[in-house]
Amino acid sequence: MQQQNNGDVDVNVLVSLYNGKLAQSLNQNVLLEAKLQTLKNDFEEETKLLQQEIVTLQEENQKLKLKDGKTSK
């Protein structure tokens, strides 16, 4: 077993812990990226649905205005 004079820390243990922490951080980063992408996709879908609803409401509003214009004459 090799040891350096870093406060009697086994380099192999240090590297093993470092790799474990690095992998854990990387996994957490990937998970957060997936959550962010999911939120982005949900937002884009909701935006698209709201834009479609706006168009539908504008068309209904236009029809009502035309109808009111015909009945008030």
PDB file with SEQRES, HELIX, SHEET and CRYST1 records, atoms N, CA, C and O in Angstrom:
SEQRES   1 A   73  MET GLN GLN GLN ASN ASN GLY ASP VAL ASP VAL ASN VAL          
SEQRES   2 A   73  LEU VAL SER LEU TYR ASN GLY LYS LEU ALA GLN SER LEU          
SEQRES   3 A   73  ASN GLN ASN VAL LEU LEU GLU ALA LYS LEU GLN THR LEU          
SEQRES   4 A   73  LYS ASN ASP PHE GLU GLU GLU THR LYS LEU LEU GLN GLN          
SEQRES   5 A   73  GLU ILE VAL THR LEU GLN GLU GLU ASN GLN LYS LEU LYS          
SEQRES   6 A   73  LEU LYS ASP GLY LYS THR SER LYS                              
HELIX    1 AA1 VAL A   11  THR A   71  1                                  61    
CRYST1    1.000    1.000    1.000  90.00  90.00  90.00 P 1           1          
ATOM      1  N   MET A   1       0.853  -1.181   0.000  1.00  0.00           N  
ATOM      2  CA  MET A   1       0.000   0.000   0.000  1.00  0.00           C  
ATOM      3  C   MET A   1       0.892   1.236   0.000  1.00  0.00           C  
ATOM      4  O   MET A   1       1.770   1.383   0.850  1.00  0.00           O  
ATOM      5  N   GLN A   2       0.655   2.121  -0.966  1.00  0.00           N  
ATOM      6  CA  GLN A   2       1.461   3.315  -1.098  1.00  0.00           C  
ATOM      7  C   GLN A   2       0.819   4.465  -0.353  1.00  0.00           C  
ATOM      8  O   GLN A   2      -0.387   4.681  -0.472  1.00  0.00           O  
ATOM      9  N   GLN A   3       1.582   5.189   0.395  1.00  0.00           N  
ATOM     10  CA  GLN A   3       1.082   6.363   1.088  1.00  0.00           C  
ATOM     11  C   GLN A   3       2.032   7.521   0.850  1.00  0.00           C  
ATOM     12  O   GLN A   3       3.250   7.352   0.790  1.00  0.00           O  
ATOM     13  N   GLN A   4       1.437   8.718   0.716  1.00  0.00           N  
ATOM     14  CA  GLN A   4       2.264   9.905   0.609  1.00  0.00           C  
ATOM     15  C   GLN A   4       2.183  10.656   1.920  1.00  0.00           C  
ATOM     16  O   GLN A   4       1.412  10.302   2.812  1.00  0.00           O  
ATOM     17  N   ASN A   5       2.970  11.676   2.022  1.00  0.00           N  
ATOM     18  CA  ASN A   5       3.019  12.425   3.269  1.00  0.00           C  
ATOM     19  C   ASN A   5       2.001  13.555   3.268  1.00  0.00           C  
ATOM     20  O   ASN A   5       2.318  14.672   3.678  1.00  0.00           O  
ATOM     21  N   ASN A   6       0.780  13.281   2.812  1.00  0.00           N  
ATOM     22  CA  ASN A   6      -0.304  14.260   2.820  1.00  0.00           C  
ATOM     23  C   ASN A   6      -1.190  14.009   4.035  1.00  0.00           C  
ATOM     24  O   ASN A   6      -2.396  13.803   3.895  1.00  0.00           O  
ATOM     25  N   GLY A   7      -0.614  14.026   5.193  1.00  0.00           N  
ATOM     26  CA  GLY A   7      -1.384  13.746   6.394  1.00  0.00           C  
ATOM     27  C   GLY A   7      -1.777  12.282   6.440  1.00  0.00           C  
ATOM     28  O   GLY A   7      -2.858  11.950   6.927  1.00  0.00           O  
ATOM     29  N   ASP A   8      -0.918  11.398   5.940  1.00  0.00           N  
ATOM     30  CA  ASP A   8      -1.144   9.952   5.937  1.00  0.00           C  
ATOM     31  C   ASP A   8      -2.432   9.564   5.222  1.00  0.00           C  
ATOM     32  O   ASP A   8      -3.213   8.757   5.727  1.00  0.00           O  
ATOM     33  N   VAL A   9      -2.651  10.148   4.034  1.00  0.00           N  
ATOM     34  CA  VAL A   9      -3.812   9.826   3.213  1.00  0.00           C  
ATOM     35  C   VAL A   9      -3.363   8.866   2.120  1.00  0.00           C  
ATOM     36  O   VAL A   9      -2.402   9.130   1.398  1.00  0.00           O  
ATOM     37  N   ASP A  10      -4.068   7.759   2.012  1.00  0.00           N  
ATOM     38  CA  ASP A  10      -3.784   6.794   0.958  1.00  0.00           C  
ATOM     39  C   ASP A  10      -4.272   7.399  -0.359  1.00  0.00           C  
ATOM     40  O   ASP A  10      -5.451   7.724  -0.499  1.00  0.00           O  
ATOM     41  N   VAL A  11      -3.374   7.546  -1.308  1.00  0.00           N  
ATOM     42  CA  VAL A  11      -3.703   8.169  -2.590  1.00  0.00           C  
ATOM     43  C   VAL A  11      -4.787   7.380  -3.305  1.00  0.00           C  
ATOM     44  O   VAL A  11      -5.653   7.974  -3.948  1.00  0.00           O  
ATOM     45  N   ASN A  12      -4.761   6.083  -3.210  1.00  0.00           N  
ATOM     46  CA  ASN A  12      -5.778   5.266  -3.859  1.00  0.00           C  
ATOM     47  C   ASN A  12      -7.164   5.547  -3.275  1.00  0.00           C  
ATOM     48  O   ASN A  12      -8.146   5.614  -4.015  1.00  0.00           O  
ATOM     49  N   VAL A  13      -7.247   5.709  -1.967  1.00  0.00           N  
ATOM     50  CA  VAL A  13      -8.515   6.041  -1.318  1.00  0.00           C  
ATOM     51  C   VAL A  13      -8.959   7.433  -1.746  1.00  0.00           C  
ATOM     52  O   VAL A  13     -10.132   7.663  -2.040  1.00  0.00           O  
ATOM     53  N   LEU A  14      -8.005   8.358  -1.777  1.00  0.00           N  
ATOM     54  CA  LEU A  14      -8.303   9.729  -2.190  1.00  0.00           C  
ATOM     55  C   LEU A  14      -8.847   9.764  -3.621  1.00  0.00           C  
ATOM     56  O   LEU A  14      -9.855  10.422  -3.881  1.00  0.00           O  
ATOM     57  N   VAL A  15      -8.199   9.072  -4.540  1.00  0.00           N  
ATOM     58  CA  VAL A  15      -8.627   9.033  -5.936  1.00  0.00           C  
ATOM     59  C   VAL A  15      -9.985   8.354  -6.053  1.00  0.00           C  
ATOM     60  O   VAL A  15     -10.841   8.798  -6.819  1.00  0.00           O  
ATOM     61  N   SER A  16     -10.183   7.288  -5.304  1.00  0.00           N  
ATOM     62  CA  SER A  16     -11.455   6.579  -5.332  1.00  0.00           C  
ATOM     63  C   SER A  16     -12.594   7.481  -4.854  1.00  0.00           C  
ATOM     64  O   SER A  16     -13.653   7.529  -5.480  1.00  0.00           O  
ATOM     65  N   LEU A  17     -12.381   8.193  -3.753  1.00  0.00           N  
ATOM     66  CA  LEU A  17     -13.396   9.124  -3.247  1.00  0.00           C  
ATOM     67  C   LEU A  17     -13.635  10.266  -4.222  1.00  0.00           C  
ATOM     68  O   LEU A  17     -14.775  10.666  -4.463  1.00  0.00           O  
ATOM     69  N   TYR A  18     -12.551  10.782  -4.778  1.00  0.00           N  
ATOM     70  CA  TYR A  18     -12.667  11.876  -5.740  1.00  0.00           C  
ATOM     71  C   TYR A  18     -13.491  11.434  -6.946  1.00  0.00           C  
ATOM     72  O   TYR A  18     -14.377  12.161  -7.395  1.00  0.00           O  
ATOM     73  N   ASN A  19     -13.202  10.252  -7.467  1.00  0.00           N  
ATOM     74  CA  ASN A  19     -13.948   9.734  -8.622  1.00  0.00           C  
ATOM     75  C   ASN A  19     -15.418   9.525  -8.276  1.00  0.00           C  
ATOM     76  O   ASN A  19     -16.296   9.802  -9.093  1.00  0.00           O  
ATOM     77  N   GLY A  20     -15.683   9.041  -7.074  1.00  0.00           N  
ATOM     78  CA  GLY A  20     -17.067   8.851  -6.635  1.00  0.00           C  
ATOM     79  C   GLY A  20     -17.818  10.166  -6.561  1.00  0.00           C  
ATOM     80  O   GLY A  20     -18.954  10.274  -7.023  1.00  0.00           O  
ATOM     81  N   LYS A  21     -17.174  11.164  -5.975  1.00  0.00           N  
ATOM     82  CA  LYS A  21     -17.811  12.486  -5.862  1.00  0.00           C  
ATOM     83  C   LYS A  21     -18.009  13.118  -7.235  1.00  0.00           C  
ATOM     84  O   LYS A  21     -19.032  13.755  -7.490  1.00  0.00           O  
ATOM     85  N   LEU A  22     -17.037  12.941  -8.108  1.00  0.00           N  
ATOM     86  CA  LEU A  22     -17.129  13.484  -9.459  1.00  0.00           C  
ATOM     87  C   LEU A  22     -18.273  12.818 -10.218  1.00  0.00           C  
ATOM     88  O   LEU A  22     -19.039  13.497 -10.902  1.00  0.00           O  
ATOM     89  N   ALA A  23     -18.393  11.515 -10.103  1.00  0.00           N  
ATOM     90  CA  ALA A  23     -19.474  10.799 -10.770  1.00  0.00           C  
ATOM     91  C   ALA A  23     -20.825  11.232 -10.213  1.00  0.00           C  
ATOM     92  O   ALA A  23     -21.781  11.414 -10.967  1.00  0.00           O  
ATOM     93  N   GLN A  24     -20.905  11.395  -8.902  1.00  0.00           N  
ATOM     94  CA  GLN A  24     -22.156  11.830  -8.275  1.00  0.00           C  
ATOM     95  C   GLN A  24     -22.544  13.222  -8.764  1.00  0.00           C  
ATOM     96  O   GLN A  24     -23.712  13.471  -9.064  1.00  0.00           O  
ATOM     97  N   SER A  25     -21.578  14.121  -8.844  1.00  0.00           N  
ATOM     98  CA  SER A  25     -21.848  15.479  -9.324  1.00  0.00           C  
ATOM     99  C   SER A  25     -22.280  15.465 -10.784  1.00  0.00           C  
ATOM    100  O   SER A  25     -23.189  16.196 -11.177  1.00  0.00           O  
ATOM    101  N   LEU A  26     -21.631  14.638 -11.577  1.00  0.00           N  
ATOM    102  CA  LEU A  26     -21.973  14.534 -12.991  1.00  0.00           C  
ATOM    103  C   LEU A  26     -23.389  13.983 -13.156  1.00  0.00           C  
ATOM    104  O   LEU A  26     -24.159  14.483 -13.977  1.00  0.00           O  
ATOM    105  N   ASN A  27     -23.733  12.959 -12.382  1.00  0.00           N  
ATOM    106  CA  ASN A  27     -25.080  12.393 -12.455  1.00  0.00           C  
ATOM    107  C   ASN A  27     -26.128  13.424 -12.056  1.00  0.00           C  
ATOM    108  O   ASN A  27     -27.191  13.511 -12.670  1.00  0.00           O  
ATOM    109  N   GLN A  28     -25.819  14.207 -11.022  1.00  0.00           N  
ATOM    110  CA  GLN A  28     -26.749  15.242 -10.574  1.00  0.00           C  
ATOM    111  C   GLN A  28     -26.898  16.307 -11.660  1.00  0.00           C  
ATOM    112  O   GLN A  28     -27.996  16.808 -11.898  1.00  0.00           O  
ATOM    113  N   ASN A  29     -25.799  16.646 -12.311  1.00  0.00           N  
ATOM    114  CA  ASN A  29     -25.842  17.638 -13.386  1.00  0.00           C  
ATOM    115  C   ASN A  29     -26.705  17.146 -14.543  1.00  0.00           C  
ATOM    116  O   ASN A  29     -27.501  17.908 -15.092  1.00  0.00           O  
ATOM    117  N   VAL A  30     -26.553  15.882 -14.916  1.00  0.00           N  
ATOM    118  CA  VAL A  30     -27.348  15.309 -16.000  1.00  0.00           C  
ATOM    119  C   VAL A  30     -28.827  15.313 -15.623  1.00  0.00           C  
ATOM    120  O   VAL A  30     -29.678  15.640 -16.450  1.00  0.00           O  
ATOM    121  N   LEU A  31     -29.131  14.955 -14.392  1.00  0.00           N  
ATOM    122  CA  LEU A  31     -30.522  14.964 -13.926  1.00  0.00           C  
ATOM    123  C   LEU A  31     -31.110  16.368 -13.990  1.00  0.00           C  
ATOM    124  O   LEU A  31     -32.248  16.545 -14.424  1.00  0.00           O  
ATOM    125  N   LEU A  32     -30.346  17.361 -13.563  1.00  0.00           N  
ATOM    126  CA  LEU A  32     -30.822  18.749 -13.609  1.00  0.00           C  
ATOM    127  C   LEU A  32     -31.012  19.222 -15.049  1.00  0.00           C  
ATOM    128  O   LEU A  32     -31.956  19.954 -15.343  1.00  0.00           O  
ATOM    129  N   GLU A  33     -30.129  18.810 -15.934  1.00  0.00           N  
ATOM    130  CA  GLU A  33     -30.288  19.162 -17.346  1.00  0.00           C  
ATOM    131  C   GLU A  33     -31.555  18.535 -17.920  1.00  0.00           C  
ATOM    132  O   GLU A  33     -32.263  19.164 -18.707  1.00  0.00           O  
ATOM    133  N   ALA A  34     -31.836  17.298 -17.526  1.00  0.00           N  
ATOM    134  CA  ALA A  34     -33.048  16.622 -18.002  1.00  0.00           C  
ATOM    135  C   ALA A  34     -34.294  17.337 -17.476  1.00  0.00           C  
ATOM    136  O   ALA A  34     -35.268  17.511 -18.208  1.00  0.00           O  
ATOM    137  N   LYS A  35     -34.259  17.746 -16.221  1.00  0.00           N  
ATOM    138  CA  LYS A  35     -35.396  18.483 -15.652  1.00  0.00           C  
ATOM    139  C   LYS A  35     -35.587  19.811 -16.367  1.00  0.00           C  
ATOM    140  O   LYS A  35     -36.715  20.207 -16.663  1.00  0.00           O  
ATOM    141  N   LEU A  36     -34.489  20.496 -16.643  1.00  0.00           N  
ATOM    142  CA  LEU A  36     -34.552  21.779 -17.344  1.00  0.00           C  
ATOM    143  C   LEU A  36     -35.128  21.608 -18.742  1.00  0.00           C  
ATOM    144  O   LEU A  36     -35.964  22.402 -19.174  1.00  0.00           O  
ATOM    145  N   GLN A  37     -34.684  20.575 -19.447  1.00  0.00           N  
ATOM    146  CA  GLN A  37     -35.189  20.328 -20.799  1.00  0.00           C  
ATOM    147  C   GLN A  37     -36.676  19.978 -20.765  1.00  0.00           C  
ATOM    148  O   GLN A  37     -37.437  20.392 -21.640  1.00  0.00           O  
ATOM    149  N   THR A  38     -37.088  19.211 -19.747  1.00  0.00           N  
ATOM    150  CA  THR A  38     -38.500  18.867 -19.591  1.00  0.00           C  
ATOM    151  C   THR A  38     -39.332  20.117 -19.370  1.00  0.00           C  
ATOM    152  O   THR A  38     -40.386  20.277 -19.984  1.00  0.00           O  
ATOM    153  N   LEU A  39     -38.867  21.009 -18.495  1.00  0.00           N  
ATOM    154  CA  LEU A  39     -39.580  22.266 -18.252  1.00  0.00           C  
ATOM    155  C   LEU A  39     -39.645  23.116 -19.513  1.00  0.00           C  
ATOM    156  O   LEU A  39     -40.672  23.729 -19.805  1.00  0.00           O  
ATOM    157  N   LYS A  40     -38.549  23.151 -20.256  1.00  0.00           N  
ATOM    158  CA  LYS A  40     -38.513  23.921 -21.507  1.00  0.00           C  
ATOM    159  C   LYS A  40     -39.517  23.360 -22.506  1.00  0.00           C  
ATOM    160  O   LYS A  40     -40.254  24.115 -23.140  1.00  0.00           O  
ATOM    161  N   ASN A  41     -39.547  22.031 -22.646  1.00  0.00           N  
ATOM    162  CA  ASN A  41     -40.493  21.404 -23.567  1.00  0.00           C  
ATOM    163  C   ASN A  41     -41.937  21.666 -23.148  1.00  0.00           C  
ATOM    164  O   ASN A  41     -42.788  21.973 -23.983  1.00  0.00           O  
ATOM    165  N   ASP A  42     -42.206  21.543 -21.846  1.00  0.00           N  
ATOM    166  CA  ASP A  42     -43.554  21.815 -21.331  1.00  0.00           C  
ATOM    167  C   ASP A  42     -43.958  23.265 -21.593  1.00  0.00           C  
ATOM    168  O   ASP A  42     -45.096  23.538 -21.974  1.00  0.00           O  
ATOM    169  N   PHE A  43     -43.023  24.190 -21.388  1.00  0.00           N  
ATOM    170  CA  PHE A  43     -43.294  25.605 -21.614  1.00  0.00           C  
ATOM    171  C   PHE A  43     -43.611  25.870 -23.084  1.00  0.00           C  
ATOM    172  O   PHE A  43     -44.552  26.598 -23.403  1.00  0.00           O  
ATOM    173  N   GLU A  44     -42.818  25.275 -23.974  1.00  0.00           N  
ATOM    174  CA  GLU A  44     -43.043  25.472 -25.409  1.00  0.00           C  
ATOM    175  C   GLU A  44     -44.397  24.908 -25.835  1.00  0.00           C  
ATOM    176  O   GLU A  44     -45.104  25.520 -26.636  1.00  0.00           O  
ATOM    177  N   GLU A  45     -44.755  23.743 -25.301  1.00  0.00           N  
ATOM    178  CA  GLU A  45     -46.048  23.135 -25.628  1.00  0.00           C  
ATOM    179  C   GLU A  45     -47.191  24.000 -25.111  1.00  0.00           C  
ATOM    180  O   GLU A  45     -48.178  24.216 -25.814  1.00  0.00           O  
ATOM    181  N   GLU A  46     -47.057  24.491 -23.890  1.00  0.00           N  
ATOM    182  CA  GLU A  46     -48.106  25.348 -23.305  1.00  0.00           C  
ATOM    183  C   GLU A  46     -48.229  26.656 -24.088  1.00  0.00           C  
ATOM    184  O   GLU A  46     -49.335  27.151 -24.303  1.00  0.00           O  
ATOM    185  N   THR A  47     -47.097  27.211 -24.511  1.00  0.00           N  
ATOM    186  CA  THR A  47     -47.110  28.431 -25.315  1.00  0.00           C  
ATOM    187  C   THR A  47     -47.846  28.201 -26.627  1.00  0.00           C  
ATOM    188  O   THR A  47     -48.648  29.032 -27.052  1.00  0.00           O  
ATOM    189  N   LYS A  48     -47.566  27.064 -27.268  1.00  0.00           N  
ATOM    190  CA  LYS A  48     -48.223  26.730 -28.529  1.00  0.00           C  
ATOM    191  C   LYS A  48     -49.740  26.599 -28.327  1.00  0.00           C  
ATOM    192  O   LYS A  48     -50.522  27.105 -29.132  1.00  0.00           O  
ATOM    193  N   LEU A  49     -50.147  25.923 -27.256  1.00  0.00           N  
ATOM    194  CA  LEU A  49     -51.579  25.762 -26.976  1.00  0.00           C  
ATOM    195  C   LEU A  49     -52.254  27.102 -26.703  1.00  0.00           C  
ATOM    196  O   LEU A  49     -53.371  27.346 -27.158  1.00  0.00           O  
ATOM    197  N   LEU A  50     -51.572  27.965 -25.960  1.00  0.00           N  
ATOM    198  CA  LEU A  50     -52.140  29.285 -25.666  1.00  0.00           C  
ATOM    199  C   LEU A  50     -52.254  30.135 -26.921  1.00  0.00           C  
ATOM    200  O   LEU A  50     -53.224  30.876 -27.081  1.00  0.00           O  
ATOM    201  N   GLN A  51     -51.278  30.037 -27.810  1.00  0.00           N  
ATOM    202  CA  GLN A  51     -51.349  30.783 -29.065  1.00  0.00           C  
ATOM    203  C   GLN A  51     -52.514  30.285 -29.920  1.00  0.00           C  
ATOM    204  O   GLN A  51     -53.201  31.082 -30.560  1.00  0.00           O  
ATOM    205  N   GLN A  52     -52.737  28.975 -29.932  1.00  0.00           N  
ATOM    206  CA  GLN A  52     -53.877  28.430 -30.666  1.00  0.00           C  
ATOM    207  C   GLN A  52     -55.190  28.911 -30.053  1.00  0.00           C  
ATOM    208  O   GLN A  52     -56.140  29.224 -30.770  1.00  0.00           O  
ATOM    209  N   GLU A  53     -55.235  28.968 -28.737  1.00  0.00           N  
ATOM    210  CA  GLU A  53     -56.442  29.437 -28.061  1.00  0.00           C  
ATOM    211  C   GLU A  53     -56.700  30.915 -28.356  1.00  0.00           C  
ATOM    212  O   GLU A  53     -57.850  31.324 -28.516  1.00  0.00           O  
ATOM    213  N   ILE A  54     -55.646  31.707 -28.428  1.00  0.00           N  
ATOM    214  CA  ILE A  54     -55.790  33.126 -28.769  1.00  0.00           C  
ATOM    215  C   ILE A  54     -56.394  33.273 -30.159  1.00  0.00           C  
ATOM    216  O   ILE A  54     -57.311  34.069 -30.360  1.00  0.00           O  
ATOM    217  N   VAL A  55     -55.879  32.502 -31.122  1.00  0.00           N  
ATOM    218  CA  VAL A  55     -56.400  32.565 -32.494  1.00  0.00           C  
ATOM    219  C   VAL A  55     -57.876  32.175 -32.506  1.00  0.00           C  
ATOM    220  O   VAL A  55     -58.684  32.843 -33.150  1.00  0.00           O  
ATOM    221  N   THR A  56     -58.230  31.119 -31.813  1.00  0.00           N  
ATOM    222  CA  THR A  56     -59.623  30.667 -31.755  1.00  0.00           C  
ATOM    223  C   THR A  56     -60.519  31.750 -31.153  1.00  0.00           C  
ATOM    224  O   THR A  56     -61.597  32.031 -31.678  1.00  0.00           O  
ATOM    225  N   LEU A  57     -60.077  32.352 -30.061  1.00  0.00           N  
ATOM    226  CA  LEU A  57     -60.873  33.404 -29.418  1.00  0.00           C  
ATOM    227  C   LEU A  57     -60.994  34.641 -30.304  1.00  0.00           C  
ATOM    228  O   LEU A  57     -62.042  35.286 -30.338  1.00  0.00           O  
ATOM    229  N   GLN A  58     -59.923  34.967 -31.016  1.00  0.00           N  
ATOM    230  CA  GLN A  58     -59.988  36.104 -31.931  1.00  0.00           C  
ATOM    231  C   GLN A  58     -60.981  35.835 -33.057  1.00  0.00           C  
ATOM    232  O   GLN A  58     -61.722  36.731 -33.461  1.00  0.00           O  
ATOM    233  N   GLU A  59     -60.997  34.605 -33.564  1.00  0.00           N  
ATOM    234  CA  GLU A  59     -61.946  34.248 -34.620  1.00  0.00           C  
ATOM    235  C   GLU A  59     -63.381  34.311 -34.100  1.00  0.00           C  
ATOM    236  O   GLU A  59     -64.271  34.821 -34.780  1.00  0.00           O  
ATOM    237  N   GLU A  60     -63.599  33.791 -32.892  1.00  0.00           N  
ATOM    238  CA  GLU A  60     -64.939  33.850 -32.294  1.00  0.00           C  
ATOM    239  C   GLU A  60     -65.373  35.299 -32.065  1.00  0.00           C  
ATOM    240  O   GLU A  60     -66.530  35.654 -32.292  1.00  0.00           O  
ATOM    241  N   ASN A  61     -64.447  36.115 -31.619  1.00  0.00           N  
ATOM    242  CA  ASN A  61     -64.734  37.529 -31.385  1.00  0.00           C  
ATOM    243  C   ASN A  61     -65.108  38.224 -32.691  1.00  0.00           C  
ATOM    244  O   ASN A  61     -66.044  39.022 -32.738  1.00  0.00           O  
ATOM    245  N   GLN A  62     -64.363  37.909 -33.749  1.00  0.00           N  
ATOM    246  CA  GLN A  62     -64.645  38.509 -35.060  1.00  0.00           C  
ATOM    247  C   GLN A  62     -66.032  38.095 -35.554  1.00  0.00           C  
ATOM    248  O   GLN A  62     -66.774  38.918 -36.089  1.00  0.00           O  
ATOM    249  N   LYS A  63     -66.380  36.814 -35.373  1.00  0.00           N  
ATOM    250  CA  LYS A  63     -67.696  36.332 -35.788  1.00  0.00           C  
ATOM    251  C   LYS A  63     -68.803  37.049 -35.020  1.00  0.00           C  
ATOM    252  O   LYS A  63     -69.828  37.417 -35.595  1.00  0.00           O  
ATOM    253  N   LEU A  64     -68.592  37.247 -33.713  1.00  0.00           N  
ATOM    254  CA  LEU A  64     -69.595  37.947 -32.902  1.00  0.00           C  
ATOM    255  C   LEU A  64     -69.747  39.404 -33.338  1.00  0.00           C  
ATOM    256  O   LEU A  64     -70.857  39.936 -33.356  1.00  0.00           O  
ATOM    257  N   LYS A  65     -68.641  40.041 -33.688  1.00  0.00           N  
ATOM    258  CA  LYS A  65     -68.714  41.426 -34.150  1.00  0.00           C  
ATOM    259  C   LYS A  65     -69.480  41.515 -35.461  1.00  0.00           C  
ATOM    260  O   LYS A  65     -70.293  42.418 -35.658  1.00  0.00           O  
ATOM    261  N   LEU A  66     -69.211  40.560 -36.362  1.00  0.00           N  
ATOM    262  CA  LEU A  66     -69.937  40.548 -37.640  1.00  0.00           C  
ATOM    263  C   LEU A  66     -71.432  40.285 -37.421  1.00  0.00           C  
ATOM    264  O   LEU A  66     -72.282  40.903 -38.061  1.00  0.00           O  
ATOM    265  N   LYS A  67     -71.731  39.369 -36.517  1.00  0.00           N  
ATOM    266  CA  LYS A  67     -73.109  39.043 -36.216  1.00  0.00           C  
ATOM    267  C   LYS A  67     -73.837  40.265 -35.614  1.00  0.00           C  
ATOM    268  O   LYS A  67     -74.969  40.567 -35.992  1.00  0.00           O  
ATOM    269  N   ASP A  68     -73.172  40.959 -34.676  1.00  0.00           N  
ATOM    270  CA  ASP A  68     -73.748  42.150 -34.059  1.00  0.00           C  
ATOM    271  C   ASP A  68     -73.951  43.252 -35.100  1.00  0.00           C  
ATOM    272  O   ASP A  68     -74.936  43.989 -35.049  1.00  0.00           O  
ATOM    273  N   GLY A  69     -73.028  43.355 -36.029  1.00  0.00           N  
ATOM    274  CA  GLY A  69     -73.141  44.369 -37.077  1.00  0.00           C  
ATOM    275  C   GLY A  69     -74.330  44.110 -37.973  1.00  0.00           C  
ATOM    276  O   GLY A  69     -74.984  45.059 -38.407  1.00  0.00           O  
ATOM    277  N   LYS A  70     -74.630  42.867 -38.263  1.00  0.00           N  
ATOM    278  CA  LYS A  70     -75.777  42.512 -39.111  1.00  0.00           C  
ATOM    279  C   LYS A  70     -77.097  42.721 -38.384  1.00  0.00           C  
ATOM    280  O   LYS A  70     -78.074  43.166 -38.988  1.00  0.00           O  
ATOM    281  N   THR A  71     -77.136  42.400 -37.078  1.00  0.00           N  
ATOM    282  CA  THR A  71     -78.406  42.491 -36.334  1.00  0.00           C  
ATOM    283  C   THR A  71     -78.735  43.921 -35.931  1.00  0.00           C  
ATOM    284  O   THR A  71     -79.903  44.244 -35.708  1.00  0.00           O  
ATOM    285  N   SER A  72     -77.739  44.775 -35.834  1.00  0.00           N  
ATOM    286  CA  SER A  72     -78.022  46.145 -35.411  1.00  0.00           C  
ATOM    287  C   SER A  72     -78.428  47.052 -36.570  1.00  0.00           C  
ATOM    288  O   SER A  72     -78.838  48.190 -36.343  1.00  0.00           O  
ATOM    289  N   LYS A  73     -78.320  46.569 -37.807  1.00  0.00           N  
ATOM    290  CA  LYS A  73     -78.700  47.385 -38.975  1.00  0.00           C  
ATOM    291  C   LYS A  73     -80.151  47.328 -39.263  1.00  0.00           C  
ATOM    292  O   LYS A  73     -80.618  47.960 -40.210  1.00  0.00           O  
TER     293      LYS A  73                                                      
END                                                                             
